[in-house]
Amino acid sequence: MLRPSFAAFAALAGAAAAQTAPAPVLPPVVVTAQKHPDASTPTQPDLPTARARIELTPGGAGVADAESYREGRVSTLSDALGYAPGVSVQPRFGAEEARVSVRGSGLQRTFHGRGLKLMQDGVPLNLADGSFDFQAIEPLTARYVEVWRGANALQYGAAALGGAVNFVSPNGINSNLVRARAEAGSNGYRRVLAATGDVFAGGGDYYVGAGGFRQDGYREHAKQDTGRIFANLGWQLAADIATRFYVGYVNSVSELPGSITRAQLEDDPRAANPGNVALDQHRDIEWTRLSNKTVWQLGAASQLELFAYASYKELDHPIFQVIRQRNQDLGLELRVVSEGDLAGARNRFVAGIAPSRGRTHEDRFVNVAGAPGARTNESEQRASNLELYAENQWWARPDLALVAGVQWVRATRELDDRFVAGTAADPLSESFEHRYRRASPKLGAVWTASPRVQWFANVSNSFEPPSFSELAGGVRPLDNDAQRATTLELGTRGRLGAALEWDLALYDARLHDELLSIATNDLGATITVNAPRTRHRGIELGLAGQAAPFDTPGRIEWRTSMLLNDFRFDGDPTYGDARLPGLPRDAARAQLGWRFASGMLVALQAEGASGYAIDFARSFFAPGYAIWGLRLAGDLGRHLSWFVDARNLAEKHYAATTGLVRDAGGRDAAQFLPGDGRAIYAGIDWRFNR
């Protein structure tokens, strides 16, 4: 049975849909003064091309135009992906770090994500061990964002349970000549972006975007300060060869207020965990990345793509101990895309090979008020991967496409203990070498029932070797197996004019050796274990529409995203078929507004989720919640737009996310991470072109 919060959002969406008479409605007109807003290049497909790829996919996939989230504050991944069907984003404390989960991927990870392939323009942003940092992304410098859920990301070589998220950058052809954006608001929040892009003689173009973000934070000891630069430079080297270089730099400093008890959450959610303050807990990252994407056109319908990337990251992370890391990662990917005929019918074939390698030097120290004391550990960590993948889509009939694919992975994870002399057999040494390999097949079909309605189905395997966060850290044994799953998916997507657009997927995943993280204390220490068998089932639903029901120049606009999650142990010796902790059973977000003829928007926003257990024994729970806010946005002339974004206006005290423990024993535990209270943000966005 649906919980009240989920049912309430369904009612809100239904009420809006009931008002949408099937009258002809013109799409919104947004004047941004871009030179060629839909220009496609070999290295960066345009938005219509991205949407056309979605329609070829036999499963859950979607694309979010960046214009859809720029009418409000854009600070966290929740701001950018909050309405993406199937994506759950729970910021830890109004921060850029969050629990990001698709179909239960990385279910218990509230930091240093896992279970997704994060990409920029199709080039991986993950470290070689599979982990990724949320600070590596600036949503304001994306043209659009692709979300490929589950095995639907196979065409990018991804075989993780969650799939892949791809942020596509502007370039000098489709960007504004000059863009400046500023946001400010509650809790000392400030964000700025300056960007420029243009073309130059010789078939080249450039784009540079630089941004800064700072906030005091809703909670004590929650200051953040981040600066980013993202740039790309492209050339059309010949009629059939194009190349583009990308540069990224991030410097992020974040205080960590830590978790508090439920009693504190309800009484004083601004409070920090005293232990976090005493240890001056931080997570500070400096990250530099260089990549290249080169495309050769092999005739009219085929192309060869070569990706190469290198990154260097330094981490200074005082928590219950001080962790310092230096990461160096390298990767290549060679991908061929061919479209033509097979047995007299349309056919599309994608194949690739992707080797990657990473090296991490890690030091651990006693935390002395945030500074390193005596050394407690030192290690050299090495991760390497070789991925081979292929996917073929063949149209058995003009309206029916059959899809078959496979990914094969060989991965190694090695750790040399530099603190304790000896071999991996030494009981005091943490040295290890683990090898993983597996093939993950996929079968699917897409039926285009009408030009505007599609039905799809697929069955697939997924495979995720553990990252070093699941293997290292001083708790033995450190021999976690890779996580595997078999997923069945059914769904539909389409539109009925402007009145209704939908994306619906139902999935059932049977997992083996799911990687589950458990907190061992209130200061951030965790251990990861394999759960022998678990089951993830769910419903992913996105709805949107617009209409002019009163025969006026304005129109109603509405959108909603809903998730129903049923994640359980499967015949576990200890927990039986009990529900897994860490994620709400149901969650939803909705917006209902009126767009005036001038383009101004006035909208009501709402968000909510059901309660869930914070421990595997299901003895203590995070409460459900519902919050609401208002959004106003509009244009001032051709070049300047503005917004006012008011959130949680009822000042609801709620947990945005939580840590997890094995057994709370029915007692309140310091595992709750409060969501932000009442806050108001405002911003302006100026864009200019010759």
Residue pairs with C-beta under 8 A, 6 or more apart in sequence:
2 10
2 564
2 586
3 585
3 586
3 610
3 624
4 624
5 586
5 587
5 588
5 608
5 609
5 610
5 624
5 625
5 626
6 562
6 564
6 586
6 587
6 588
6 608
6 610
8 606
8 608
8 626
9 560
9 562
9 588
9 589
9 590
9 606
9 608
10 562
10 588
12 560
12 590
12 592
12 606
13 543
13 558
13 560
13 562
13 590
16 545
16 556
16 558
16 592
17 499
17 500
17 543
17 545
17 558
19 547
19 549
19 556
20 499
20 500
20 545
20 546
20 547
20 549
20 556
20 558
21 499
21 547
21 549
22 496
22 497
22 499
22 547
23 547
23 548
23 549
23 551
24 497
24 498
25 497
25 498
25 499
25 546
25 547
25 548
25 555
26 498
27 498
28 546
28 557
28 595
28 599
29 599
30 67
30 599
31 635
31 638
32 67
32 176
32 687
33 176
33 638
33 639
33 687
33 688
33 689
34 174
34 175
34 176
34 687
34 689
35 173
35 174
35 175
35 176
35 177
35 199
35 689
36 173
36 174
37 174
38 46
38 47
38 48
38 174
39 46
39 173
39 174
40 46
40 48
40 49
41 171
41 173
41 234
41 242
41 244
42 242
42 295
42 297
42 303
43 121
43 234
43 242
43 243
43 244
43 293
43 294
43 295
44 121
44 168
44 169
44 171
44 234
44 244
45 53
45 168
46 174
47 63
47 65
47 143
47 144
50 63
50 144
50 146
50 168
51 63
54 61
54 62
54 63
54 146
54 493
55 446
55 448
55 454
55 493
56 348
56 393
56 401
56 446
57 148
57 152
57 446
57 456
58 152
58 401
58 403
58 444
58 445
58 446
58 456
58 457
58 458
59 149
59 150
59 151
59 152
59 444
59 456
59 457
59 458
59 489
59 491
59 505
60 85
60 86
60 149
60 150
60 152
60 489
60 491
60 503
60 505
60 507
60 540
61 146
61 147
61 148
61 149
61 152
62 84
62 85
62 86
62 146
62 147
62 503
62 542
63 144
63 145
63 146
63 147
64 80
64 81
64 83
64 84
64 144
64 145
64 147
65 143
65 144
66 80
66 139
66 140
66 142
66 143
66 144
66 145
68 83
69 79
69 80
69 82
69 83
69 139
70 140
70 641
70 685
71 601
71 631
71 633
71 641
71 643
72 79
72 631
72 633
72 643
72 645
72 681
73 79
73 183
73 185
73 189
73 191
73 643
73 645
73 647
73 681
73 683
74 80
74 139
74 140
74 183
74 191
75 94
75 96
75 183
75 189
75 191
75 213
75 215
76 89
76 91
76 94
76 95
76 96
76 98
77 89
77 91
77 96
77 98
77 100
77 134
77 137
77 139
78 89
78 90
78 91
78 98
79 139
80 139
80 142
80 145
81 87
81 89
81 100
81 145
81 147
81 165
82 89
82 561
82 589
82 607
83 542
83 544
83 559
83 560
83 561
83 589
83 591
84 145
84 147
84 542
84 561
85 147
85 503
85 504
85 505
85 540
85 541
85 542
85 561
86 102
86 103
86 147
86 149
86 505
86 540
86 542
86 563
87 100
87 101
87 102
87 147
87 165
87 561
88 99
88 100
88 101
88 102
88 563
88 565
88 583
88 587
89 98
89 99
89 100
90 98
90 99
90 100
90 110
90 656
90 657
91 97
91 98
91 656
91 657
91 675
92 98
92 99
92 110
92 111
92 656
92 657
92 673
93 217
93 218
93 219
93 222
93 257
93 656
93 673
93 674
93 676
94 187
94 215
94 217
94 218
94 219
94 222
94 675
94 676
95 217
95 222
95 224
95 254
96 134
96 135
96 213
96 224
96 226
96 252
96 254
97 110
97 111
97 112
97 134
97 135
97 254
97 283
98 110
98 134
98 657
99 106
99 109
99 110
99 582
99 583
99 657
100 106
100 113
100 116
100 134
101 107
101 115
101 162
101 583
102 115
102 116
102 147
102 149
102 150
102 161
102 162
102 163
103 149
103 150
103 161
103 162
103 163
103 487
103 507
103 509
103 536
103 538
104 161
104 162
104 509
104 536
104 538
104 565
104 567
104 580
104 583
105 114
105 115
105 116
105 160
105 161
105 162
105 163
106 113
106 114
106 115
106 116
106 162
107 115
107 514
107 516
107 567
107 580
107 582
107 583
108 516
108 517
108 518
108 581
108 582
108 660
109 115
109 469
109 517
110 657
110 659
110 673
111 283
112 131
112 132
112 133
112 467
112 469
113 131
113 132
113 133
113 134
114 130
114 131
114 132
114 464
114 467
114 469
114 470
114 515
115 160
115 161
115 162
115 464
116 132
116 160
116 162
116 163
116 164
116 165
117 124
117 126
117 153
117 156
117 157
117 158
117 160
117 163
117 164
117 165
118 124
118 125
118 126
118 132
118 136
118 137
118 164
118 165
119 125
119 156
119 164
119 165
119 166
119 167
120 137
120 166
120 167
120 168
120 169
120 246
120 248
120 291
121 166
121 167
121 168
121 169
121 232
121 244
121 246
121 293
122 156
122 166
122 293
122 305
122 307
123 246
123 291
123 293
123 307
123 309
123 333
124 309
124 331
124 333
124 354
124 356
125 132
125 136
125 137
125 289
126 132
127 311
127 313
127 327
127 329
127 358
127 360
127 383
127 467
128 329
128 330
128 331
128 356
128 357
128 358
128 383
128 384
128 385
129 358
129 360
129 381
129 383
129 413
129 465
129 466
129 467
129 468
130 160
130 383
130 464
130 465
130 466
130 467
131 467
131 468
131 469
133 285
133 287
133 313
135 226
135 250
135 252
135 285
135 287
136 248
136 250
136 287
136 289
137 167
138 193
138 209
138 211
138 228
138 230
139 145
139 167
140 181
140 193
140 209
140 211
141 169
141 170
141 193
141 195
141 209
141 211
141 228
141 230
142 167
142 168
142 169
142 170
143 168
143 169
143 170
143 174
144 168
145 165
145 166
145 167
145 168
146 164
146 165
146 166
146 168
147 163
147 164
147 165
147 166
148 155
148 156
148 158
148 163
148 164
148 165
148 166
149 162
149 163
149 505
149 540
150 161
150 162
150 163
150 460
150 462
150 487
150 489
150 507
150 509
151 159
151 163
151 405
151 440
151 442
151 444
151 458
151 460
151 461
151 462
151 487
151 489
152 163
152 458
153 159
153 160
153 163
153 164
154 389
154 391
154 405
154 407
154 442
154 460
155 350
155 391
155 405
156 164
156 166
157 333
157 335
157 352
157 354
157 387
157 389
157 407
158 164
158 407
159 387
159 389
159 407
159 409
159 440
159 461
159 462
159 463
159 464
160 462
160 463
160 464
161 462
161 464
161 483
161 485
161 487
161 509
161 511
161 536
169 207
169 230
169 232
169 246
170 195
170 197
170 207
170 209
171 197
171 205
171 206
171 207
171 232
171 234
171 244
172 197
172 198
172 199
172 200
172 204
172 205
172 206
172 207
172 234
173 197
173 199
173 205
174 197
175 195
175 196
175 197
175 207
176 195
176 196
176 197
176 687
176 688
176 689
177 196
177 197
177 198
177 688
177 689
177 690
178 195
178 196
178 686
178 687
178 688
178 689
179 193
179 194
179 195
179 196
179 209
179 685
179 686
179 687
179 688
180 192
180 193
180 194
180 195
180 685
180 686
181 191
181 192
181 193
181 683
181 684
181 685
181 686
182 190
182 191
182 192
182 193
182 683
182 684
183 189
183 190
183 191
183 192
183 681
183 682
183 683
184 190
184 191
184 681
184 682
184 683
185 645
185 679
185 680
185 681
185 682
186 218
186 678
186 679
186 680
186 681
187 215
187 216
187 217
187 218
187 676
187 679
188 214
188 215
188 216
188 217
188 223
189 214
189 215
189 216
189 679
189 681
190 212
190 213
190 214
190 215
191 211
191 212
191 213
191 214
191 683
192 211
192 212
193 209
193 210
193 211
194 209
194 210
194 211
195 207
195 208
195 209
195 210
196 207
196 208
197 205
197 206
197 207
197 208
198 205
198 206
199 205
200 206
202 235
203 235
203 236
203 237
204 233
204 234
204 235
204 236
205 233
205 234
206 231
206 232
206 233
206 234
207 231
207 232
208 229
208 230
208 231
209 229
209 230
209 231
210 227
210 228
210 229
210 230
211 227
211 228
211 229
212 226
212 227
212 228
213 224
213 225
213 226
213 227
213 228
214 223
214 224
214 225
214 226
215 222
215 223
215 224
216 222
216 223
217 223
217 224
217 255
217 257
218 269
218 270
218 674
218 676
218 677
218 679
219 257
219 269
219 270
219 271
219 272
219 674
220 257
220 270
220 271
220 272
220 277
221 255
221 256
221 257
221 258
221 272
221 276
221 277
221 281
222 255
222 256
222 257
222 272
223 253
223 254
223 255
224 252
224 253
224 254
224 255
225 252
225 253
225 254
226 250
226 251
226 252
226 253
226 254
227 250
227 251
227 252
228 248
228 249
228 250
228 251
229 247
229 248
229 249
230 246
230 247
230 248
230 249
231 246
231 247
231 248
232 244
232 245
232 246
232 247
233 244
233 245
234 242
234 243
234 244
234 245
235 242
235 243
235 244
236 242
237 243
239 297
240 296
240 297
240 298
241 294
241 295
241 296
241 297
242 294
242 295
243 292
243 293
243 294
243 295
244 292
244 293
244 294
245 290
245 291
245 292
246 289
246 290
246 291
246 292
246 293
247 289
247 290
248 287
248 288
248 289
248 290
249 287
249 288
249 289
250 285
250 286
250 287
251 285
251 286
251 287
252 283
252 284
252 285
252 286
252 287
253 282
253 284
254 282
254 283
254 284
255 280
255 281
255 282
256 276
256 281
256 282
256 283
256 319
256 524
257 272
257 273
257 276
257 277
258 272
258 273
258 275
258 276
258 281
258 522
258 523
258 524
258 670
259 273
259 522
259 658
259 659
259 670
259 671
259 672
259 673
260 269
260 271
260 272
260 273
260 670
260 672
260 674
261 668
261 669
261 670
261 671
261 672
262 620
262 622
262 623
262 655
262 668
262 672
263 668
264 271
264 670
264 672
265 653
265 654
265 655
265 672
265 674
266 653
269 653
269 674
269 675
269 677
270 674
270 677
273 522
273 523
273 670
275 320
275 522
275 523
276 523
278 369
279 318
279 319
279 320
279 367
279 369
279 370
279 523
280 318
280 369
280 370
280 371
281 318
281 319
281 370
281 523
281 524
282 316
282 317
282 318
282 370
283 315
283 317
283 319
284 315
284 316
284 317
285 313
285 314
285 315
286 313
286 314
287 311
287 312
287 313
287 314
288 311
288 312
288 313
289 309
289 310
289 311
289 312
290 309
290 310
290 311
291 307
291 308
291 309
291 310
292 306
292 307
292 308
292 309
293 305
293 306
293 307
294 305
294 306
295 303
295 304
295 305
295 306
296 303
296 304
296 305
297 303
298 304
298 336
298 338
301 338
301 339
301 340
302 336
302 337
302 338
302 339
302 340
303 336
303 337
304 334
304 335
304 336
305 333
305 334
305 335
305 336
305 337
306 332
306 333
306 334
306 335
307 331
307 332
307 333
307 334
307 335
307 354
308 331
308 332
308 333
309 329
309 330
309 331
310 328
310 329
310 330
310 331
311 327
311 328
311 329
312 326
312 327
312 328
312 329
313 325
313 326
313 327
313 329
314 324
314 325
314 326
314 327
315 323
315 324
315 325
315 326
315 327
316 322
316 324
317 323
317 324
317 325
318 367
318 370
318 371
318 372
319 367
319 523
319 524
319 525
320 367
320 521
320 523
320 524
320 525
321 364
321 365
321 366
321 367
321 376
322 364
322 365
322 366
322 367
322 370
322 371
322 372
322 373
323 362
323 363
323 364
324 362
324 363
324 364
324 365
324 372
325 360
325 361
325 362
325 363
326 360
326 361
327 358
327 359
327 360
328 358
328 359
328 360
329 356
329 357
329 358
329 359
330 356
330 357
330 358
331 354
331 355
331 356
331 357
332 354
332 355
332 356
333 352
333 353
333 354
334 352
334 353
334 354
335 350
335 351
335 352
336 349
336 350
336 351
336 352
337 348
337 349
337 350
338 348
338 349
338 350
339 346
339 347
339 348
339 349
340 347
341 347
342 394
343 394
345 394
345 395
345 396
346 394
346 395
346 398
347 392
347 393
347 394
347 395
348 392
348 393
349 390
349 391
349 392
349 393
350 389
350 390
350 391
350 392
351 389
351 390
351 391
352 387
352 388
352 389
352 390
353 386
353 387
353 388
354 385
354 386
354 387
354 388
354 389
355 384
355 385
355 386
355 387
356 384
356 385
356 387
357 382
357 383
357 384
357 385
358 382
358 383
358 384
359 380
359 381
359 382
360 380
360 381
360 382
360 383
360 468
361 379
361 380
361 381
362 377
362 378
362 379
362 380
362 381
362 472
363 372
363 375
363 377
363 378
364 375
364 376
364 377
364 378
364 474
365 372
365 373
365 374
365 375
365 376
366 372
366 373
366 374
366 376
367 373
375 419
376 419
376 474
377 417
377 419
377 430
377 474
378 417
378 418
378 419
379 415
379 416
379 417
379 418
379 419
379 430
379 472
380 415
380 416
380 418
381 413
381 414
381 415
381 416
381 468
381 472
382 412
382 413
382 414
382 415
382 416
383 411
383 412
383 413
383 414
383 467
383 468
384 411
384 412
385 409
385 410
385 411
385 412
385 465
386 409
386 410
386 411
387 407
387 408
387 409
388 407
388 408
389 405
389 406
389 407
389 408
390 405
390 406
391 403
391 404
391 405
391 442
392 403
392 404
392 405
393 401
393 402
393 403
394 401
394 402
394 403
395 401
395 402
396 402
399 447
399 448
399 449
400 445
400 446
400 447
400 448
401 445
401 446
402 444
402 445
403 442
403 443
403 444
403 445
403 446
403 458
404 441
404 442
404 443
404 444
405 441
405 442
406 439
406 440
406 441
406 442
407 439
407 440
407 463
408 437
408 438
408 439
408 440
409 436
409 437
409 438
409 440
409 463
409 465
410 435
410 436
410 437
411 435
411 436
411 437
411 465
411 482
412 433
412 434
412 435
412 436
413 432
413 433
413 434
413 436
413 465
413 466
413 468
413 471
414 432
414 433
414 434
415 430
415 431
415 432
415 433
415 468
415 471
415 472
415 478
416 431
417 429
417 430
417 431
420 426
420 428
420 429
420 430
421 429
422 428
422 429
422 431
423 429
423 431
424 431
424 432
424 433
430 472
430 474
430 476
430 478
432 471
432 478
432 479
434 465
434 466
434 471
434 479
436 463
436 465
436 481
436 482
438 461
438 463
438 482
438 484
439 461
440 460
440 461
440 462
440 463
441 460
441 461
442 458
442 459
442 460
442 461
443 458
443 459
443 460
444 456
444 457
444 458
444 459
444 460
445 456
445 457
445 458
446 454
446 455
446 456
447 454
447 455
447 456
448 454
449 455
450 494
452 494
452 495
452 496
453 492
453 494
454 492
454 493
454 494
455 491
455 492
456 489
456 490
456 491
456 492
456 493
457 488
457 489
457 490
457 491
458 488
458 489
459 486
459 487
459 488
459 489
460 486
460 487
460 489
461 484
461 485
461 486
461 487
462 483
462 484
462 485
462 486
462 487
462 509
463 482
463 483
463 484
464 482
464 483
464 484
464 515
465 482
466 480
466 481
466 482
466 483
466 515
466 528
469 517
469 528
470 480
470 515
470 517
470 528
471 478
471 479
471 480
471 528
472 478
473 526
473 527
475 520
475 527
480 513
480 515
480 528
480 529
480 530
481 513
481 530
482 513
483 511
483 512
483 513
483 514
483 515
483 530
484 511
484 512
484 513
485 509
485 510
485 511
485 512
485 514
485 536
486 509
486 510
487 507
487 508
487 509
487 510
488 507
488 508
488 509
489 505
489 506
489 507
489 508
490 505
490 506
490 507
491 503
491 504
491 505
491 506
491 540
492 502
492 504
493 502
493 503
493 504
494 501
494 502
495 501
495 502
498 545
498 546
498 547
499 545
499 546
499 547
500 543
500 544
500 545
501 543
501 544
501 545
502 541
502 542
502 543
502 544
503 540
503 541
503 542
504 539
504 540
504 541
504 542
505 539
505 540
506 538
506 539
506 540
507 536
507 537
507 538
507 540
508 535
508 536
508 537
509 535
509 536
509 537
510 533
510 535
510 570
511 531
511 533
511 534
511 535
511 536
511 570
512 532
512 533
513 530
513 531
513 532
514 530
514 531
514 534
515 528
515 529
515 530
516 528
516 529
516 530
516 531
516 580
516 660
517 526
517 527
517 528
517 660
518 526
518 527
518 528
518 529
518 616
518 660
518 661
518 662
519 525
519 526
519 659
519 660
519 661
519 671
520 526
520 527
522 669
522 670
522 671
526 659
531 569
531 572
532 572
533 569
533 570
533 571
533 572
534 567
534 568
534 569
534 570
534 572
534 580
535 566
535 567
535 568
535 569
535 570
536 565
536 566
536 567
537 565
537 566
537 567
538 563
538 564
538 565
538 566
538 567
539 562
539 563
539 564
540 562
540 563
541 560
541 561
541 562
541 563
542 559
542 560
542 561
542 562
543 558
543 559
543 560
543 561
543 562
544 558
544 559
544 560
545 557
545 558
545 559
546 555
546 556
546 557
546 558
546 595
547 555
547 556
548 554
548 555
548 556
549 556
552 597
553 596
553 597
554 594
554 595
554 596
554 597
555 594
555 595
556 592
556 593
556 594
556 595
557 591
557 592
557 593
557 594
557 595
557 601
557 603
558 590
558 591
558 592
558 593
559 590
559 591
560 588
560 589
560 590
560 591
561 588
561 589
561 590
562 586
562 587
562 588
563 584
563 586
563 587
563 588
564 585
564 586
565 583
565 584
565 585
565 586
565 587
566 579
566 585
567 579
567 580
567 583
568 577
568 578
568 579
568 580
569 575
569 576
569 577
569 578
569 580
570 577
571 577
572 578
574 616
575 616
575 617
578 616
578 618
579 585
579 612
579 613
579 618
580 616
581 612
581 613
581 614
581 615
581 616
581 618
581 660
582 612
582 613
582 614
582 658
582 660
583 612
584 609
584 610
584 611
584 612
584 624
585 610
585 612
586 609
586 610
587 608
587 609
587 610
588 607
588 608
588 609
589 605
589 606
589 607
590 605
590 606
590 607
591 603
591 604
591 605
591 606
591 631
592 603
592 604
593 601
593 602
593 603
593 604
593 631
594 601
594 602
594 603
595 601
596 602
596 634
598 634
598 635
599 634
599 635
600 632
600 633
600 634
600 635
601 631
601 632
601 633
601 634
602 630
602 631
602 632
603 630
603 631
603 632
604 628
604 629
604 630
605 628
605 629
605 630
605 631
605 647
606 626
606 627
606 628
606 629
607 626
607 627
607 628
608 624
608 625
608 626
608 627
609 624
609 625
610 624
611 621
611 622
611 623
611 624
612 621
612 622
612 658
613 619
613 620
613 621
613 622
614 620
614 621
614 622
614 658
614 659
614 660
614 661
614 664
614 669
614 671
614 672
615 660
615 661
615 662
615 663
615 664
615 669
616 660
616 661
616 662
616 663
617 662
617 663
617 664
617 665
619 663
619 664
619 665
619 666
619 667
620 664
620 666
620 667
620 668
620 669
622 655
622 658
622 672
623 654
623 655
625 652
625 654
625 655
625 675
626 652
627 647
627 648
627 650
627 652
627 654
627 675
628 648
628 649
628 650
629 645
629 646
629 647
629 648
629 649
630 644
630 646
630 649
631 643
631 644
631 645
631 646
632 643
632 644
633 641
633 642
633 643
633 644
634 641
634 642
634 643
635 641
635 642
636 642
639 686
639 687
639 688
640 684
640 685
640 686
641 684
641 685
641 687
642 682
642 683
642 684
642 685
643 681
643 682
643 683
644 680
644 681
644 682
645 680
645 681
645 682
645 683
646 678
646 679
646 680
646 681
647 676
647 678
647 679
647 680
647 681
648 675
648 676
648 677
648 678
648 679
649 678
650 678
651 677
651 678
652 675
652 677
653 674
653 677
654 674
654 675
655 672
655 673
655 674
655 675
656 673
656 674
656 675
656 676
657 673
658 671
658 672
658 673
659 671
659 672
659 673
660 671
661 669
661 671
664 671
